[in-house]
Amino acid sequence: MAVKFAHTFMYSTITAAVAGVVFYVLSSGRTEVLEAYTVNDTYLGSVFVLLLALIIGLAVWPRVLEKNG
């Protein structure tokens, strides 16, 4: 049975958003402690993690959903 793209995209987007928020929360404290990291590094790193997690999620979630469905 094929997994619908809408379900895969929804789960992947939620997973990517959670990963991006976790990265932002963990790295936002670093900008105050270390002078090597700026606020722009935190923002761009969060976007990078969000996009990377979205791509990986689109590759992984269909297999997970097929096993459980």
C-alpha positions in Angstrom: 0.0 0.0 0.0 1.4 3.4 -1.0 1.7 6.1 1.5 0.0 9.4 0.6 2.4 12.3 0.0 0.3 14.6 2.1 0.8 12.4 5.2 4.5 12.1 4.5 4.9 15.8 4.0 2.9 16.6 7.2 5.0 14.3 9.4 8.2 15.5 7.8 7.3 19.1 8.3 6.4 18.6 12.0 9.6 16.7 12.6 11.7 19.4 10.9 10.0 22.2 12.8 10.6 20.4 16.1 14.3 19.8 15.2 14.7 23.5 14.1 13.1 24.8 17.4 15.3 22.5 19.5 18.4 23.7 17.6 17.4 27.3 18.1 16.7 26.9 21.8 20.0 25.1 22.4 22.1 27.4 20.3 20.5 30.7 21.5 22.2 30.3 24.9 25.6 29.9 23.1 25.4 33.4 21.6 25.5 35.0 25.0 28.3 32.8 26.4 30.6 32.6 23.4 31.5 35.7 21.3 32.3 33.5 18.3 28.6 32.9 17.6 26.4 35.7 16.5 22.6 35.9 16.3 22.8 35.5 12.6 24.7 32.2 13.1 21.8 31.0 15.2 19.1 32.0 12.7 20.9 30.6 9.7 21.8 27.4 11.6 18.2 26.9 12.5 17.1 27.3 8.9 19.8 24.9 7.8 18.7 22.3 10.4 15.0 22.8 9.4 15.8 22.2 5.7 18.0 19.3 6.3 15.5 17.6 8.7 12.8 18.2 6.1 14.8 16.4 3.4 15.7 13.5 5.6 12.2 13.3 6.9 10.8 13.0 3.4 13.2 10.1 2.8 12.5 8.3 6.1 8.8 8.8 6.9 7.3 6.8 4.0 9.1 3.7 5.2 8.0 4.3 8.8 4.4 4.9 7.7 4.3 1.8 5.5 5.4 -0.4 8.4 2.8 1.0 10.8 0.0 1.2 8.2 
